[in-house]
Amino acid sequence: MRIVQLVPSLEEGEQALEALAFAQELVRQGHESIVISAGGALVSRLTLHGCQHVSLPVDRKRVWNFRLHRKLREQLTASQADILFCRGAVCSWHGWKVWRGLNAAARPRLITLVQSWSPPGFFRGRRVNAALARGELVLASSRLLGAQLQQRFGARLSVPAPGEVDAPSESVLRIHYRGVNTRELDRKAPVSGHWHQRLLNDFPQLEGRNWLLLPGTIAPGRGQERFLELLAAMKGERADIFGLIVGDVEVGQEKYARALEKRAESMGLGEHVLFLGARRDMRELYASARITLDLAEKPPSNGRIVSESLAMGCPAVTAAGPGSEILQQCFPQGLLEKTGVENLLAVCVDILNRPQHIDFRGFSLVETTAEVVGWFQTLQENTQQAGAPDKRDLTGATS
C-alpha cells in the first residue's frame, strides 16, 4: 500500500515522533510511506529509513488556503496514494477539504486521527475539530477521546462490534493506541554492567535502594508534587525506597523547578530523591526501576510512559488517560481508583511486595501498525466491493 501521512510538523514532539515511528514501521512491513509536513528536525531521520517527505505548510490555520490546497491536491494526484492519513484537527481539515474535491473513483481512502482534544475556539470548534469525524475511518488514541468524538459527532460515526465488517458507507470509529518500538526498548537485552556502575559512581546514594521512577516534563500538574508526597509517606514504611525524577524543566517553569527541589529538602527527602534532568538512557532506567509512575493531571499523559515501562517489564502506576486504559489490559494492579496519597501508597507497596504478571501483547509498534494497516485494507476492500462511494457534502453539518 502507498500511505500518505499529513503531519503538522516534524519538529521534536510527541506527535512528530509517533508519525516518524509509524512511517518507518510501514516501510519495514513492505509499504510505501510518504509524509507531508511543514518540515522540522526529524526529516533527516525519516528519509534515512526509506520514507519520502514533501514539505507543505499543513500546520497553518487560515480561513483561506487555496494555494496550499492546490499544491496538496497536485501531490495526492501525483502520488496515487491508497491512504490519506491525517493526524490532528488541522491536518484533518486540510486533508478533507482537498479529498472531497478529488475524483471519487480514484481518490485515496481518508483516515483521520485524534490524539488530543483541541482547545475551544470558534474556528477550531466549528470548522477544524469537525474534520476529525469526516474520515471514512476515524481513529482515536484512547477510549476517552473516542467517547468524546461520539458524544459530539455521534450521527456520523459507527462503532463496529467485535468481528463485524466495517461498512464503507459511513465513518467507522476505532481505538488506536501508540505502539512501543520494542527494537529500541527490548526487555530481553541485558542492562550493561558498565552503565550501572557509572550511574552508581555518579550517584552513590542509589546503592542498595529500590528505585521509583517518575519520567516527564517538570511543570505544575505533571505529578512531581504528588511523587514527593508519596516518597515522604513511603519513607516511614520502606527505608530502601529512592525516587528518580527524570525530565527537562518546561520553558518558563524554572522557578517552579527550584521551588520543587527546596520542597523536597524541607520534607526530609534530600537522601531519598534525585532530579536527574533529561536522560538518553530511559531503557536502562525502566529496566532497573521497581515501579514507574505517571501522575500527570493537566492534561493526563498520552500513555507513552506507561506503555514504555511495561514494554521493559517494569510495573507502572497511573490513574487517568490512555495509560490507565493500557494498564486495564496489561497490568491492572497498577490502576489507581482514587488519586489520594494513601491509595497511591497502598498500590505501590502492594506491587513492591507482590508484583503481578505484565502481559504486553498487542502494544508493540509492529503489532499496532499491522492492526491499523489491516483496517486500511478492509476499508479498501469493502469500498471496492460496494463500488466508488458518493461524495458526502458535510459542509452543512453542525459541530
C-alpha positions in Angstrom: 0.0 0.0 0.0 1.0 3.6 -0.6 0.2 5.6 2.6 0.5 9.4 2.8 0.5 10.9 6.3 -0.4 14.6 6.9 1.5 15.8 10.0 1.7 19.4 11.2 5.5 19.3 11.5 8.4 17.1 12.1 10.0 19.1 14.9 10.7 17.2 18.1 7.5 16.4 19.9 5.1 13.5 20.8 3.0 13.8 17.6 6.0 14.1 15.3 7.9 11.2 16.9 4.8 9.0 16.7 4.4 9.8 13.0 8.1 9.1 12.4 7.9 5.7 14.1 4.8 4.8 12.2 6.3 5.8 8.8 9.4 3.8 9.4 7.5 0.8 10.5 5.3 0.9 7.4 8.5 0.7 5.3 9.7 -2.3 7.4 6.4 -4.0 6.7 6.7 -3.5 3.0 4.6 -0.5 2.3 5.3 2.8 0.6 5.5 5.7 3.1 5.1 9.4 2.3 4.9 12.2 4.9 3.7 15.7 4.1 4.5 18.2 6.8 5.9 21.7 7.4 9.3 20.1 7.9 11.5 20.0 11.0 14.5 18.4 12.7 13.2 14.8 12.2 13.0 14.9 8.4 16.5 13.6 8.0 15.7 10.6 10.3 12.5 10.0 8.2 14.3 9.9 4.8 17.2 7.9 6.2 14.8 4.9 6.6 13.3 4.9 3.0 10.4 7.3 3.6 9.6 10.2 1.3 9.0 13.7 2.7 7.1 16.5 1.0 7.3 20.0 2.6 4.0 21.9 2.7 2.7 24.2 5.5 -0.1 21.9 6.6 0.3 23.3 10.1 -1.3 26.6 9.2 -4.8 27.5 10.4 -6.2 30.1 8.0 -9.6 30.8 6.6 -8.3 30.9 3.0 -6.0 28.1 2.0 -6.4 28.0 -1.8 -2.7 27.8 -2.7 -1.9 25.2 -0.1 -4.9 23.0 -1.1 -4.0 23.3 -4.8 -0.4 22.0 -4.0 -1.8 19.3 -1.8 -4.2 18.2 -4.4 -1.4 18.0 -7.0 0.7 16.0 -4.6 -2.0 13.4 -3.8 -2.9 13.1 -7.5 0.7 12.5 -8.5 1.4 10.0 -5.7 -1.6 7.9 -6.4 -1.9 7.2 -2.7 -4.1 4.4 -1.4 -4.5 6.0 2.0 -4.5 9.6 3.2 -3.9 9.5 6.9 -4.4 12.9 8.7 -3.1 13.5 12.2 -4.9 16.0 14.3 -7.6 18.5 13.7 -5.8 21.0 11.4 -4.4 18.3 9.1 -7.8 16.6 9.0 -9.4 19.8 7.9 -6.9 20.4 5.1 -7.0 16.7 4.1 -10.8 16.6 4.0 -11.1 19.8 2.0 -8.8 18.5 -0.7 -10.0 14.9 -0.6 -13.7 15.7 -1.2 -12.7 17.6 -4.4 -10.9 14.6 -5.9 -12.4 12.1 -8.3 -14.4 9.7 -6.1 -13.3 6.7 -8.2 -9.6 7.4 -7.9 -9.1 9.2 -4.6 -7.4 7.6 -1.6 -9.3 6.4 1.5 -9.5 9.2 4.1 -8.4 8.4 7.6 -8.4 10.9 10.5 -6.7 10.5 13.9 -7.5 12.4 17.1 -4.7 12.3 19.7 -5.9 15.2 21.9 -8.9 17.5 22.1 -8.2 20.9 20.7 -8.8 23.9 22.9 -12.1 25.8 22.5 -12.5 28.5 19.8 -14.9 29.5 17.1 -12.8 28.5 14.1 -11.3 25.4 15.8 -14.6 24.2 17.3 -16.9 24.7 14.4 -14.7 24.1 11.5 -11.4 22.4 12.3 -12.5 20.0 15.1 -15.4 18.8 13.0 -13.0 17.5 10.4 -11.8 14.8 12.8 -15.1 13.0 12.3 -15.1 13.2 8.5 -12.7 10.4 7.8 -14.0 7.2 6.3 -12.1 5.6 9.2 -11.7 7.7 12.4 -9.0 6.7 14.9 -8.9 7.8 18.5 -5.8 7.4 20.6 -7.9 6.4 23.7 -11.4 5.2 24.6 -12.0 8.5 26.4 -11.3 10.5 23.2 -13.4 8.1 21.3 -16.3 8.7 23.6 -15.9 12.5 23.3 -16.0 12.1 19.5 -19.1 10.0 19.7 -20.8 12.4 22.0 -20.1 15.4 19.7 -20.3 13.8 16.3 -22.2 10.6 17.0 -24.5 10.9 14.0 -21.5 10.5 11.7 -19.7 7.7 13.5 -20.4 4.0 13.9 -18.5 1.6 16.2 -18.4 -1.9 14.7 -18.9 -4.8 17.1 -16.1 -7.3 17.6 -15.8 -9.3 14.3 -18.2 -7.0 12.5 -17.2 -5.9 9.0 -16.8 -2.2 8.6 -19.5 -0.5 6.5 -17.9 1.6 3.7 -20.9 4.0 3.5 -20.2 5.6 6.9 -17.4 6.7 9.2 -16.1 4.0 11.4 -14.5 4.8 14.8 -11.7 2.6 16.2 -9.3 3.0 19.1 -5.6 3.1 18.2 -3.0 3.1 20.9 0.5 4.3 20.3 2.8 1.3 19.8 6.2 0.9 21.5 9.2 0.3 19.4 10.4 -2.9 21.1 13.6 -2.9 18.9 14.8 0.1 20.9 13.0 -0.9 24.2 14.0 -4.5 24.2 13.4 -6.1 27.6 15.4 -9.2 26.6 18.6 -7.2 26.1 20.6 -7.1 29.4 21.5 -3.8 31.0 25.2 -3.2 30.8 27.1 -3.6 34.0 29.2 -0.6 32.9 26.1 1.6 32.7 25.0 0.5 36.2 28.4 1.1 37.6 28.7 4.6 36.0 25.3 5.5 37.5 26.4 4.4 40.9 29.6 6.3 40.6 27.7 9.5 39.8 25.0 8.8 42.4 26.4 6.5 45.2 23.2 7.1 47.3 21.4 4.7 44.8 23.4 1.7 46.0 21.1 -1.0 47.5 17.9 1.0 47.0 14.7 0.2 45.2 14.1 2.9 42.6 10.7 4.5 41.9 10.8 6.4 38.6 8.8 9.5 37.5 9.5 10.5 33.9 8.0 13.6 32.4 8.4 17.3 31.9 8.8 19.3 35.2 5.8 21.7 35.4 2.8 22.2 37.6 0.2 19.4 37.3 2.7 16.9 35.9 2.8 14.8 39.1 6.1 15.8 40.8 4.5 17.2 43.9 2.4 14.0 44.4 5.5 12.0 43.8 7.3 13.8 46.7 4.3 13.2 48.9 4.4 9.5 48.1 8.1 9.3 48.9 7.5 11.1 52.2 4.7 8.7 53.1 6.7 5.6 52.0 9.9 6.6 53.8 8.5 5.5 57.1 7.5 2.1 55.7 10.3 1.3 53.3 13.7 2.8 54.1 15.1 1.2 50.9 13.0 3.4 48.5 14.6 6.0 46.3 12.8 8.4 43.9 14.2 9.4 40.5 12.5 12.4 38.7 13.6 12.4 35.1 12.8 15.1 32.6 13.5 18.6 31.4 12.1 21.7 33.0 9.3 23.2 30.9 10.2 26.6 29.4 9.2 29.3 31.8 8.9 26.9 34.8 12.5 27.3 36.2 11.2 29.0 39.3 8.8 26.1 39.9 11.6 23.6 39.5 13.7 25.3 42.1 10.8 25.5 44.5 10.2 21.8 44.0 13.8 20.9 44.9 13.5 23.2 48.0 10.3 21.5 49.0 11.9 18.1 48.7 14.6 19.2 51.1 12.0 20.6 53.6 10.2 17.3 53.5 13.3 15.5 54.6 13.8 13.8 51.2 17.3 15.0 50.5 18.6 11.4 50.7 15.5 9.9 49.1 15.1 11.7 45.7 17.2 12.9 42.7 16.3 15.3 39.9 18.2 13.7 37.0 17.1 16.1 34.2 16.6 14.8 30.6 18.2 11.4 30.0 19.0 9.3 27.0 19.2 6.0 28.9 15.5 5.5 29.6 15.7 1.9 28.5 18.1 1.1 31.3 16.2 3.2 33.8 13.0 1.4 33.0 14.7 -1.9 33.3 16.3 -1.1 36.6 13.4 0.6 38.4 10.9 -1.3 40.5 7.9 0.9 39.6 7.3 3.7 37.0 4.7 6.3 37.9 2.7 8.6 35.6 0.9 11.1 37.8 0.2 13.9 35.3 -3.1 15.6 35.8 -3.3 18.6 33.5 -3.7 17.2 31.0 -3.4 13.4 31.6 -0.5 12.0 29.7 -0.7 10.2 26.3 0.2 6.8 27.8 3.7 6.7 26.4 5.4 6.5 29.8 3.1 3.6 30.9 3.5 1.6 27.7 7.3 2.1 27.5 7.7 1.0 31.1 5.5 -2.1 30.6 7.4 -3.0 27.5 10.6 -3.1 29.5 8.9 -5.3 32.1 8.7 -2.6 34.8 5.3 -2.2 36.6 3.6 1.1 36.0 1.1 3.1 38.1 -1.3 5.8 36.8 -4.9 7.0 37.3 -6.1 8.5 34.0 -5.7 8.9 30.3 -4.6 6.3 27.7 -2.1 4.9 30.3 -4.9 3.7 32.5 -6.6 2.0 29.6 -3.4 0.2 28.7 -3.0 -0.9 32.4 -6.5 -2.3 32.3 -5.4 -4.8 29.7 -1.7 -5.3 30.6 -1.2 -4.7 34.3 -4.4 -3.9 36.3 -2.5 -4.0 39.6 -1.2 -0.5 38.7 -4.5 1.2 38.3 -5.3 4.0 40.7 -9.0 4.1 41.5 -8.5 7.1 43.8 -5.9 9.8 43.5 -5.1 10.3 47.2 -1.7 9.7 48.5 -3.0 6.9 50.8 -4.3 4.9 47.8 -1.1 5.6 45.8 1.0 4.4 48.7 -1.1 1.2 49.1 -0.9 0.4 45.4 2.9 0.9 45.3 3.5 -1.2 48.4 1.4 -4.0 47.0 3.4 -4.0 43.8 6.7 -4.0 45.6 5.6 -6.9 47.8 3.6 -9.0 45.3 4.1 -7.8 41.7 1.7 -9.4 39.2 2.5 -10.6 35.7 2.7 -8.0 32.9 1.1 -9.0 29.6 2.2 -6.5 26.9 0.9 -8.4 23.9 -0.7 -6.2 21.3 1.0 -2.9 22.1 4.3 -3.1 20.3 4.8 -0.8 17.3 4.9 -3.9 15.0 1.6 -5.1 16.3 -0.3 -1.7 16.3 1.0 -0.8 12.8 -0.1 -4.2 11.4 -3.5 -3.7 13.1 -4.0 -0.3 11.5 -2.9 -1.4 8.1 -5.4 -4.3 8.4 -8.1 -1.7 9.0 -6.9 0.3 5.9 -7.0 -2.9 3.8 -10.5 -3.8 5.0 -11.7 -0.3 4.2 -10.2 -0.6 0.7 -11.7 -4.0 0.0 -15.2 -3.0 1.2 -15.2 0.1 -0.9 -14.2 -1.8 -4.0 -16.9 -4.3 -3.4 -19.5 -1.6 -2.9 -18.3 0.5 -5.8 -17.0 4.0 -5.7 -18.6 6.0 -2.8 -20.6 9.1 -3.4 -19.2 12.4 -2.3 -20.6 13.3 1.0 -21.3 17.0 1.5 -20.8 17.6 5.1 -20.4 21.4 5.0 -23.8 21.9 6.5 -23.3 19.6 9.4 -23.2 21.3 12.8 -20.5 20.6 15.3 
